[in-house]
């Protein structure tokens, strides 16, 4: 009888041992000390503006120079324009203001610096310049252009 009891315990141990080994191999899900699992993925350093337009006018992106040039129709008021853009970064700001594509207005009287932040926290600055050709009317022509002698 003692032999049967001992062999029964031995059988329980034999069945439980693979389960314990499997649990130990799973570890704590990563981190130091291992335990397998999927290694962590490095945060992306991507931080480019890949498309840019204002009022339907497509911007010309010079990636090496980090500049964007947009020419809007003649006479466009450039003091509150909304850009539509695509970025590989996680956020875009002008100064401290977070930019939302198609929503946030900016004054383009002078060049505007956009800061794109990547997932890894690195940043890249793009300078956007908007040109709107001057609209000449009968009241703002230089006098010598229309005055007869």
C-alpha positions as CSV (number, residue, x, y, z in Angstrom):
1,X,0.0,0.0,0.0
2,X,2.8,2.4,0.8
3,X,4.3,1.7,-2.6
4,X,1.0,2.7,-4.3
5,X,0.8,5.9,-2.4
6,X,4.4,6.8,-3.2
7,X,4.0,6.0,-6.9
8,X,0.8,8.1,-6.9
9,X,2.8,11.1,-5.6
10,X,5.5,10.4,-8.1
11,X,3.0,10.4,-10.9
12,X,1.6,13.8,-9.6
13,X,5.1,15.3,-9.6
14,X,5.8,13.9,-13.1
15,X,2.6,15.6,-14.4
16,X,3.2,18.9,-12.6
17,X,6.9,19.2,-13.6
18,X,6.2,20.1,-17.3
19,X,3.6,22.7,-16.3
20,X,6.1,24.3,-13.9
21,X,8.8,24.4,-16.5
22,X,6.4,26.0,-19.0
23,X,5.4,28.7,-16.6
24,X,9.0,29.4,-15.7
25,X,9.9,29.8,-19.4
26,X,7.2,32.4,-19.8
27,X,9.0,34.7,-17.4
28,X,7.7,38.1,-16.4
29,X,7.0,39.3,-19.9
30,X,10.3,40.9,-20.7
31,X,12.4,43.4,-18.9
32,X,15.7,42.6,-17.2
33,X,16.1,39.1,-16.1
34,X,14.6,37.9,-19.4
35,X,12.0,35.3,-19.5
36,X,11.7,35.5,-23.3
37,X,8.8,37.4,-24.8
38,X,9.1,40.0,-27.5
39,X,12.0,42.4,-27.2
40,X,10.9,46.0,-26.9
41,X,10.7,48.0,-30.2
42,X,12.8,51.2,-30.3
43,X,10.7,54.4,-30.6
44,X,10.6,55.8,-34.1
45,X,12.8,58.8,-35.0
46,X,10.7,59.7,-38.1
47,X,9.8,63.4,-38.0
48,X,9.2,64.7,-41.5
49,X,6.4,66.8,-43.1
50,X,5.6,64.8,-46.2
51,X,2.7,66.9,-47.7
52,X,1.6,70.5,-47.1
53,X,-1.0,72.8,-48.6
54,X,-2.9,76.0,-47.8
55,X,-6.2,76.9,-49.4
56,X,-5.7,74.2,-52.1
57,X,-2.2,75.6,-53.0
58,X,0.3,72.8,-52.7
59,X,3.5,73.5,-50.9
60,X,6.9,72.7,-52.4
61,X,8.9,70.8,-49.7
62,X,12.7,71.0,-49.8
63,X,13.5,68.2,-47.5
64,X,17.3,68.8,-47.3
65,X,16.8,72.5,-46.5
66,X,13.7,71.8,-44.3
67,X,11.8,74.5,-46.0
68,X,8.3,74.6,-47.5
69,X,7.2,77.3,-50.0
70,X,3.5,78.0,-50.8
71,X,2.2,80.4,-53.3
72,X,-1.4,81.3,-52.7
73,X,-3.8,83.1,-55.1
74,X,-3.2,86.8,-55.6
75,X,-4.7,88.9,-52.9
76,X,-5.0,86.1,-50.3
77,X,-5.1,87.4,-46.7
78,X,-2.2,85.6,-45.1
79,X,-2.9,86.6,-41.5
80,X,-5.0,83.5,-40.6
81,X,-4.4,80.6,-42.9
82,X,-5.1,77.0,-42.1
83,X,-2.6,74.4,-43.4
84,X,-3.4,70.8,-44.4
85,X,-0.3,68.6,-43.8
86,X,0.9,65.1,-43.3
87,X,3.7,64.1,-41.0
88,X,5.6,61.1,-39.9
89,X,6.1,62.5,-36.5
90,X,3.8,62.2,-33.4
91,X,3.2,66.0,-33.0
92,X,3.6,69.3,-34.8
93,X,3.9,72.7,-33.1
94,X,4.3,76.3,-34.0
95,X,5.9,77.8,-30.9
96,X,4.0,76.3,-28.0
97,X,0.8,75.8,-30.1
98,X,0.0,72.2,-31.2
99,X,-1.0,72.2,-34.9
100,X,-3.9,70.1,-36.1
101,X,-3.9,69.6,-39.8
102,X,-6.9,71.4,-41.4
103,X,-7.8,73.2,-38.2
104,X,-5.1,75.4,-36.7
105,X,-4.7,78.9,-38.2
106,X,-1.4,80.8,-38.4
107,X,-0.3,84.2,-39.5
108,X,2.0,83.9,-42.5
109,X,2.9,87.5,-42.8
110,X,6.4,86.3,-42.0
111,X,7.9,82.8,-42.3
112,X,6.5,80.3,-39.7
113,X,8.7,77.7,-38.0
114,X,7.0,74.3,-37.5
115,X,8.6,71.8,-35.1
116,X,7.9,68.2,-35.7
117,X,8.5,65.8,-32.8
118,X,9.2,62.1,-33.4
119,X,8.1,59.2,-31.1
120,X,11.7,59.1,-29.7
121,X,11.4,62.8,-28.7
122,X,13.8,64.1,-31.3
123,X,12.7,67.2,-33.3
124,X,13.1,68.7,-36.7
125,X,12.2,72.3,-37.7
126,X,10.6,73.3,-41.0
127,X,10.4,76.9,-42.2
128,X,7.2,77.7,-44.1
129,X,7.0,80.7,-46.3
130,X,3.7,81.8,-48.0
131,X,3.8,84.1,-50.9
132,X,0.7,85.8,-52.2
133,X,1.3,88.0,-55.2
134,X,0.2,91.6,-54.7
135,X,-3.1,92.3,-56.2
136,X,-2.9,95.5,-58.2
137,X,-6.0,97.6,-58.6
138,X,-6.7,101.1,-59.9
139,X,-6.2,102.6,-56.5
140,X,-2.9,101.0,-55.6
141,X,-0.9,101.3,-58.8
142,X,2.2,103.5,-58.5
143,X,1.4,106.9,-59.8
144,X,3.9,106.7,-62.7
145,X,2.2,103.6,-64.1
146,X,-1.0,105.3,-65.1
147,X,-0.4,109.0,-65.0
148,X,-0.3,110.8,-68.3
149,X,2.1,113.7,-68.7
